Amino acid sequence: MNGNRVPSALLLSAFCFAAQATAHGIASALVVGSTFYDGYNPSYQYKNPPPTVVGWSVPDDLQNTFISPDKFGTADMVCHLGAKPAGAAVPLKGGDVVEVQWTPWPASHKGPVIDYLANCNGPCETVDKTKLKFFKIQEVGFIDPASDLWAANVLASNNNSWLVRIPSDIAPGNYVLRHEIIALHAAGGTNGAQAYPFCYNLAIDGTGSAKPDGIPATQFYKANDPGIKFDLFSHPTTYVIPGPPLYTGALSVSQSKGAKITATASGVYAFTAAQHKIRQAVTTTPTSFATSTRTNVGITLPAFALPTETSVTTSSGLPATLPYIE
């Protein structure tokens, strides 16, 4: 062996140590119905060949880091550092709920959770990310000033998972789901906000026909937007969620327990442009999660003293139901 070459196992160990040291989470998988779809894992870049998954790869994110406001106008803002399209897609229908699973998210990283869709207008596996135009399908921000509860806190308390419902009126096709947390713990200072965008390919079927207008991710936010330059520690009572307005066909969803997982799948290949049919399904297999049920990790929400769930209204006016977490 070449004495100057570092073994891949050591590289992987070093990467894992660095990722743990930074303590930032990554959106690592999706669950639709009861089926688990693996997303990007940083260790995959050391596999030859890497597995085909539904999550976009971020090979330049070697320290599990974020996109800062001075990079909001760059291509890295689309789907994270050096992101490359996924090789497969999650098959689902308009109106379905997608569960995004994260690695542990730190409680100190408070902020909004925002979701976007973009039509690839062809295969997402080969799409030019700079040409994607996103429309916002969900946003939840500052939920309860009395308890300093943010959307990211709810995500962390629900086993580091987040639910988003796909609009039922959109036309069938190949879409990119862009899921993002904006951490605000350092946002009071210049260039302090931290954006964590992650992307997944979706093959959406259904009877809808809407083709919402969108904008490039590089135009979402500016460094001095009220929701980006924000002092989390000044005892705020309001927060303006940044970015474009919510799509009028957006649907709310209750943030609650994740689905019982009974199978795993690698995804499907994209819809054909002409017929919107699945070209080829990738094998779905039973999983060891089949007998497990995801639990709801409790946090105290004194302001939400309701027996089951309550609802909040986002800055756009769309109700977004949230659970009472015991």
N, C-alpha and C positions, 0 to 999 in steps of 0.2 A: 504493500500500500504506500502511496505517495505520502511522505512525512509531512507535507504541507497541507494535506487535504484533511478537513475536519469531517469525521464520520457523521452521516445523516442523523443517527440517533442522538449524537451530542447537539447537533443543530436544533433538533426538535425539542430536546430537553431545555436548551437555552431559551428557545422561543416560549415554551410553556411557562418557564420561570418569569420571563419578562411580562407575559400576559397577566400572570397572577399578581405581579408586583404593581402593575398599573391599576388593577382592580376595576377596570371598566368592563361592562358587559358587551356581548355581541348577540345579535339575533341569529340563532343557530339552526332553527327548524320551523316547519309549519305543520299544523294538524288541521285537516278538513274532514268533517264527519268524525269518523273514528280511525282515520288513516294518518299515519305519521310520515312526513316527507323530510328527508334530511336536507339541510341547507349547507352552507359553506362552513368548513372547519379549518382553522389555520394549519393543522397538521397535513391537510390534503395536498398542499403544495410540495410536500416531500415524498409523495407517492407517485410511482411511475407504472402505469398511467394513473392520474387522479380519478376518483370516482365521479360518475355523472350524477349531479344533484340539481335541485331546483333553485338553489340560492346562488346569486352572483358571487364570484370569488373576489377577494380583496388582497392580492398577494403583496401589495406594498404596505399593508397595515401590520408591520412587524412588531409593534409595541401596543397593539390593542388600543389605539388612540382615537382621535376625533377630528372633525373638520372645524377649523376656527374661522371667525368672520372674515379674515383677510383672504380666505380661500373660497368664500361663498360663490365667487364668480368663475371658478375653475371647474374643469370636468370632474374633479374629485367630489364635487358636491352632489353629483348625480346619484351614485350608489356607493360612495366611500373611496378610499385611496386606491387608485389604479384599478378600479373595479372592472371585471370582465364578465360578459353575459354567461348565464347558466346554460347547461347543455340539455336540460329537460324542463318540464313545466308541470304544475299541479292542475289536474282536470277538475273543474267545478262549474257551477251554474250561477248566473246572476241571482242575487238574494242569499247565497250561501255565506256562512260565517267561517272566517279563517282565523285560526289561533296561531299567533306568532310566539314562539318560545325563545326566551333569552337565557344566556348564562347569568349567574347572579348579578343583579343590578344594585349598586350601593345606595343606601338610604339617603346619603347626603346629596346625591345628584338629582335634585328636584327639578321638575320642568314639565313641559307639555309632551304629549305623544300625538304624532300627526301621521296620517296615512294618505298616500296619493296613488293614482293609477295613470298609466300611459299606454295607449294603443301602439303596438309595434308596427302595425300596418304591414305585416309580413312575419317571418320567423323572428322571435325574440333572441334565438340563439346566436344570430349574426347581426343584430341591430346595432346601429351607431348610437351610442348612448347620448351623444351631444345633440342628436336630432329628436330625442324623446320629448314629448310635450305632456306634462302631467296636470291632472285635475285633482283637487283635494276631495277625498271621500269621507274623512273623519278627522276630528280634532277635539281633544280634551286637554284643558290646561289647569288653572288654579281652581280647585273644587271647593275648598272650605278654608277661608282665612282663619277662622277660630282655632282650627287644629293644624294649620299650615299643611294641608293635604293637597298634593298635586297628583296629576295623572301618573307620573313615574312612580309615585309611592304605591298607587293601586296596582300597577303592573308588578312591582316587586313583591307586594303582599299576596298576589295571586299566583304564587309559584313562578314568578318571573315570566308571566305570559300576558298576552294582550289579545283581545278579540276585535275583529273588524269585519263588518258586513259588506259584501260586494253589492253595489247598486243593481237592482233587478231590471232596470230599463236600458242598460247599455247593450250595444250590438255585440254579438258573438265575435270572438277573435282572440288574438294573442296579446297579452298585456303584461306590463311590468308593475308589480306592487312595490312601491317605495315606502318603507316603514321607518319612522324616525323618532328618536327622543332628542330633545334639546335640553341639555343640562345647564342650569342657571347658577350654580353655586359660586362661580367666578365671574358672572356676567355683569357685575357692577363695575368692573374695570374694563379698560380698552382691550378689545379683541378677546374678551373673556368667555363668551358663550361657547358651548361645545355641542356641535351637531353630530349625531350618530346615525347616519342613514344606512339602511341595508335593503337590498332588492331581491325580489323573487319573480320567476316567470310563472304566469298563470295562463291556462288555456280555458277561456270562459265560454260556455255554451249558454243557450237560452233563447228567449223570444223577443228580447229587446231590440231596439233599433237606434237608440240615442248614441251620438258620437260627440261627446262633450269637447269643447275647446280646452286647450291646456297651454301651459307655458313651460319653457325649459327650467330645470331645477336651478340653473345658474342665475335665474331671475327671481327666485322665491323671496330672499331676504336681503336686507342691507344691514351693515354693521350698526347703524344708529336707529334701527327700527325699535319701537317701544318694547316689543317682545323679545328683542335680542340684547340690547343694552338695558339691563334690568338689575336693580339692586335687590337681591333676594332677602337681604338681612335688614331692610329698612321697615319691616313690618307692613308689607303691602296689603291692600285689601282688594285690589283688582289687578287683572293682567289681560293684556291684549294678545291673543295668539297670532303670531306672525304668519306671513304668507298670503297667497291668493285666497279669495272667498271660497267657501265651501260649495261644492257642486249641489245644485238644487235637487238632484235625485238621490242625494246621500241618505243612507239609512242608519238609524241608531241601533245599538246593541248593548245588552247588559253585560258589564264586566264581572264575570263570576267564574265558577269552577270550569276548568278545561274539560274537554271530552274524554271519555274512556277510550284509550287507544287499543284497538284490536288487531291492527295490521300495519305493516310498513310498506312503502312503495318508493321507487326511484323516480316516479313521475311518468310523463308521457312526452312524446315528441309533439311538435306544434300542430295546430290546425292548418289544413291546406287553405290557401287564400280563396279558392273557388267554392268549396263545399263545406268548409268549417267542420271537417270530420277529423277524428283522431287518426293519425297515420299508423302509429304503432304503440301499443301499451307496453310499458316495462313491467317486469314481474312484480307482483304483489305477494308478500309472504306473511304468515302469522308472525307475531312478535312476542317477546317475553313480557311486554307491557300488557298483554291481553287481559290479565286478571287484576291489573292495578287500576286504581282510580286516583286521579290527581286531587290533591287536597287544597283547601283554601287557607293559607297561612294568615292568622288573625292579626289585625291591628285595631286599636281602639279609635272609633270615630264618634266622639260624644255628640257632635252636632247632627249626626244622622240617626237619631233615636227612633228608628222605624223597625218593625218586626222582620221584614225581609229585605226590601231594597228601596232605594229612593232614586230621584233623578236630579240632574243638574242641567243647566242650560249653558251651552258654550257661547263664546263671544259672537258667534254667527247667528245665534238664536235657535239652533237645532237641538232638541232634547237628546241627551246622551245618558241613558240610564246607567247607574252605578250601584253596586251592592252595598248593603249594610254589612260590614265585615265584623264578625264577632271575635 
